[in-house]
Every structure is written in C-alpha cells, then in structure tokens.
Amino acid sequence: MPSESTIPVRVFGGQGYVAGEVLRLLALHPAVHVACVSTTSQAGESVVGAFPHLAGTRLDGIRFLDQEEAATAGWVKGRVEAMIFATPHGATSALIDRALTAAESAGAHAHAIDLSADYRFRDADVYASIYGKPHAAPHRLAEFVSTVPEFHRGATPRHAAQPGCFTTAATTAAYPFVKAGIVEGPIFVAAITGSSGSGRTPVAGTHHPERAHNLYAYNALAHRHEREMRGILGAAAPNGQEPDVEFVPHSGPFVRGIHATVRMTMKSGTTAEAAARIAADAYEGSPFVRVGTSPPKLTEVVATNRVRLGVAVRGRTLVVTSVIDNLTKGAAGGGIQWMNRVLGLPESTGLLIPGPGWI
Ligand SMILES: NC(=O)c1ccc[n+]([C@@H]2O[C@H](COP(=O)([O-])OP(=O)(O)OC[C@H]3O[C@@H](n4cnc5c(N)ncnc54)[C@H](OP(=O)(O)O)[C@@H]3O)[C@@H](O)[C@H]2O)c1
C-alpha cells in the first residue's frame, strides 16, 4: 500500500514483459511503492488484468496511466521519486528527458533508471551508429552511468542505465579476469537466450513454433550487445583498452534465462588456482554473484537476481559459464538494484528472493 514512509516509483513500459517483472519485484519491495504504471495503449485498464500472475498483491486496484501524464504530472517540490523505464529503445530517451524536465521544473528529486538501450553509451554518435538513428536527448547522456551494478566504483550516480541482458551475462563472467589484467587476445562469447528476451509482441523469427523446439544462432559477430561488452570490459581493464569481443547469440527452447559460455586466453603462468581466486575475490561480499568450478544451470537463477559462474581452466584456456534470468538480473532486477543504490538503500533491498527451482 502507498505509504508516507515509502518512496514512490513510476513504472514505464505498460503491458511489456520487463514492466511486468519490475512490478512483480516491486510488489514485495519494503521501501518503495508503485505510484503509477504508464501505457501507450491501455490507459484506464487494470494492471493486474495485463499481469494476472500479480493479482492479489498490492498492485490490485492500480490502473494504467497515460504515458505523458505519468511522465509529467504530479511532481512535488522536494519529494524524492524514482522512475523505471522498461520502454522500447528509441522511444525512451526523449520520454526520460520530458519526465526529468517536468520533475526539475517542479523542484522534485527524481531518479531515472533506464532498462532500454537509450542511455547505455556516453557518446551519441556511438548510439546512432548501433541503433541507426540519432539520440533524441544527447544533453542527458552524461547524467547516466551504465554498467553492471557490481562493477561500479566511485560516487553513486543520480541516474543509471542497466546494460543489456546478454551483456550482463557475458561481462559478469569476464570482468574479474579483465580487471586483473590476465586476459590476452579476443574474448569469445556464445550465449543462449530464452524467448522472453524478444518481448511480448510475436514476430516471424521469434514466434513460438520457430523457437519452442529449436536452437539456432543469429547475428553472429554483429549483435548490438557486442559493442556494450567491449565498452564495459574496457572500462575495467587496467590499461583502459577495450578487448576484442566475438559474440554469437543463440535462441534456445525455453522462456526465461541466458546461458553464456565465455572463452578467454590467460597470460602465460596464470594457474587455475590463481584464476579461481581472482573470480572469488572480485565478487566477495556480493549478494547476487556466486562463483564455483562446476558449470551452473539456468534453474539455479531463473526468476531471481542471481548470477552463477562456473570457472574451468586447462593450460592458458579459461572458460567461464554464466547463467542469469534475462528479465530479472538482465533487466528488471538489475534496474531495481540500481534504483536501490541511487535512492541510498541497501542494494539487495527487495531482491533476495528464492527461485522456483523447477520451471
Ligand atoms: N525482454 C528482455 O529480456 C529484456 C532484457 C533487457 C532489456 N530489455 C529492454 O526492456 C525494454 C522492454 O522490453 P520488453 O521485453 O518488456 O518489451 P515488450 O514486451 O515489447 O514491451 C514493451 C512495452 O512498451 C510499451 N510501448 C510500446 N511502444 C511504446 C512507445 N513508443 N513508447 C513507450 N512505450 C511503448 C508497450 O506497452 P503499452 O502498449 O502498454 O504502452 C509494450 O508492451 C526494451 O527496451 C528492451 O530492449 C528487455
């Protein structure tokens, strides 16, 4: 229930899969409440009508609000609010700009969390080269930090952009070793995603009959997330140089989750024990990332904000397998982890949920 003591959160993204996952997690969050849920097509309709699995929670009774009203109305001077954007790339940057401008004019303290690709790159030209059209609000880019929350060092930003789901799975596997400066040459990533990665609207290549009992690669060495992986890992490298990442995404016959296999070559003389220690040290104290030597399974993380890594070494070859839930750690959960941070809450607030185990 909305309360004076909890922080309002405006959720953008209507009936989308990621918006639904944001709402599932916020339904139990102890320090915030859902102030509104925006839509471009369902204004006035019941939110739990679009997400029947959320009926019976404190989301009961909330109705979708027109997107422009959700962005611009009701800002109160001095009040802290968060906004989470689970809207399509290309449509999000201008929407965030309008919402922040309205909040600033009212003197409200608004924090934006972007789950789309629109604030993932500091450079508007890089964004335009990958997404094929100019950035709609380049003056806002410097206000956002975009990386996996576990990698961020330094002052807490005002706004944050969660990296892509493939990027989260792959960089979490490679980050400790790149940061330690022990990786030589290209990093090869093969990752399999479930069908919820394509969102709610079915299109020919992602339709159930194409995917349900099938496994195939797509966009080999040409996927948009490859550029994100290079940037995030380059920022972690001791010499600041972006590694060469070779990424091959795959579609898998399941709904939720990403399984990534990341192959690296270690510098000569790095032992298996040293590699295991580097990974364990990098995530020591992390509420979400666990490192082991056995390959992890999707069912260990689905519907949670966890990452499980399995480290294997033979000679100079290092293979790390990584599993996440694309909708949770790869989008909604990672975004709420960022939201907790920018609001000054413990980052695991509302996110330490057990998984179902079998799906
Ligand atoms: N699916 C994943 O695993 C995943 C992972 C990481 C990041 N993301 C990112 O998260 C965002 C949402 O993804 P999704 O999978 O939830 O997509 P989705 O299921 O297609 O939902 C997006 C929703 O946004 C609303 N929308 C449509 N056009 C819009 C517009 N022009 N402006 C504002 N809202 C619009 C629609 O709801 P209404 O009709 O109610 O407005 C739509 O259902 C995307 O940017 C995606 O790249 C997704």
The ligand as an SDF file (V2000), in Angstrom:
LIG
                    3D

 48 52  0  0  0  0  0  0  0  0999 V2000
   12.8570   -8.8340  -22.6400 N   0  0  0  0  0  0  0  0  0  0  0  0
   14.0750   -8.8480  -22.1150 C   0  0  0  0  0  0  0  0  0  0  0  0
   14.5990   -9.8960  -21.7250 O   0  0  0  0  0  0  0  0  0  0  0  0
   14.8440   -7.5590  -21.9470 C   0  0  0  0  0  0  0  0  0  0  0  0
   16.0820   -7.6130  -21.2740 C   0  0  0  0  0  0  0  0  0  0  0  0
   16.8150   -6.4340  -21.1140 C   0  0  0  0  0  0  0  0  0  0  0  0
   16.3150   -5.2410  -21.5910 C   0  0  0  0  0  0  0  0  0  0  0  0
   15.1150   -5.2170  -22.2390 N   0  0  0  0  0  0  0  0  0  0  0  0
   14.6220   -3.9210  -22.7060 C   0  0  0  0  0  0  0  0  0  0  0  0
   13.4930   -3.5580  -21.9070 O   0  0  0  0  0  0  0  0  0  0  0  0
   12.5620   -2.8050  -22.7150 C   0  0  0  0  0  0  0  0  0  0  0  0
   11.2080   -3.5130  -22.6660 C   0  0  0  0  0  0  0  0  0  0  0  0
   11.3820   -4.8220  -23.1930 O   0  0  0  0  0  0  0  0  0  0  0  0
   10.1780   -5.8700  -23.1780 P   0  0  0  0  0  0  0  0  0  0  0  0
   10.7800   -7.1810  -23.4860 O   0  0  0  0  0  0  0  0  0  0  0  0
    9.3530   -5.6950  -21.9750 O   0  0  0  0  0  0  0  0  0  0  0  0
    9.3350   -5.3650  -24.4570 O   0  0  0  0  0  0  0  0  0  0  0  0
    7.7900   -5.5990  -24.7640 P   0  0  0  0  0  0  0  0  0  0  0  0
    7.3030   -6.8380  -24.0850 O   0  0  0  0  0  0  0  0  0  0  0  0
    7.6770   -5.4810  -26.2230 O   0  0  0  0  0  0  0  0  0  0  0  0
    7.0790   -4.3650  -24.0420 O   0  0  0  0  0  0  0  0  0  0  0  0
    7.3160   -3.0210  -24.3130 C   0  0  0  0  0  0  0  0  0  0  0  0
    6.0650   -2.2560  -23.9320 C   0  0  0  0  0  0  0  0  0  0  0  0
    6.3390   -0.8730  -24.0750 O   0  0  0  0  0  0  0  0  0  0  0  0
    5.1260   -0.2170  -24.4530 C   0  0  0  0  0  0  0  0  0  0  0  0
    5.4110    0.5750  -25.6610 N   0  0  0  0  0  0  0  0  0  0  0  0
    5.2900    0.2250  -26.9320 C   0  0  0  0  0  0  0  0  0  0  0  0
    5.6510    1.2370  -27.7400 N   0  0  0  0  0  0  0  0  0  0  0  0
    5.9820    2.2380  -26.9550 C   0  0  0  0  0  0  0  0  0  0  0  0
    6.4360    3.5490  -27.1920 C   0  0  0  0  0  0  0  0  0  0  0  0
    6.6170    4.0260  -28.4320 N   0  0  0  0  0  0  0  0  0  0  0  0
    6.7100    4.3280  -26.1270 N   0  0  0  0  0  0  0  0  0  0  0  0
    6.5510    3.8500  -24.8920 C   0  0  0  0  0  0  0  0  0  0  0  0
    6.1050    2.6060  -24.6010 N   0  0  0  0  0  0  0  0  0  0  0  0
    5.8360    1.8100  -25.6390 C   0  0  0  0  0  0  0  0  0  0  0  0
    4.0830   -1.2490  -24.7750 C   0  0  0  0  0  0  0  0  0  0  0  0
    3.1430   -1.3090  -23.7100 O   0  0  0  0  0  0  0  0  0  0  0  0
    1.7950   -0.4070  -23.8260 P   0  0  0  0  0  0  0  0  0  0  0  0
    1.1170   -0.8510  -25.0850 O   0  0  0  0  0  0  0  0  0  0  0  0
    1.0300   -0.7450  -22.5950 O   0  0  0  0  0  0  0  0  0  0  0  0
    2.2540    1.0240  -23.9010 O   0  0  0  0  0  0  0  0  0  0  0  0
    4.8860   -2.5300  -24.8420 C   0  0  0  0  0  0  0  0  0  0  0  0
    4.1450   -3.6560  -24.3970 O   0  0  0  0  0  0  0  0  0  0  0  0
   13.1570   -2.7350  -24.1140 C   0  0  0  0  0  0  0  0  0  0  0  0
   13.8720   -1.5310  -24.2730 O   0  0  0  0  0  0  0  0  0  0  0  0
   14.1160   -3.9310  -24.1360 C   0  0  0  0  0  0  0  0  0  0  0  0
   15.1800   -3.7880  -25.0390 O   0  0  0  0  0  0  0  0  0  0  0  0
   14.3660   -6.3500  -22.4230 C   0  0  0  0  0  0  0  0  0  0  0  0
  1  2  1  0
  2  3  2  0
  2  4  1  0
  4  5  1  0
  4 48  2  0
  5  6  2  0
  6  7  1  0
  7  8  2  0
  8  9  1  0
  8 48  1  0
  9 10  1  0
  9 46  1  0
 10 11  1  0
 11 12  1  0
 11 44  1  0
 12 13  1  0
 13 14  1  0
 14 15  2  0
 14 16  1  0
 14 17  1  0
 17 18  1  0
 18 19  2  0
 18 20  1  0
 18 21  1  0
 21 22  1  0
 22 23  1  0
 23 24  1  0
 23 42  1  0
 24 25  1  0
 25 26  1  0
 25 36  1  0
 26 27  1  0
 26 35  1  0
 27 28  2  0
 28 29  1  0
 29 30  1  0
 29 35  2  0
 30 31  1  0
 30 32  2  0
 32 33  1  0
 33 34  2  0
 34 35  1  0
 36 37  1  0
 36 42  1  0
 37 38  1  0
 38 39  2  0
 38 40  1  0
 38 41  1  0
 42 43  1  0
 44 45  1  0
 44 46  1  0
 46 47  1  0
M  CHG  2   8   1  16  -1
M  END
$$$$
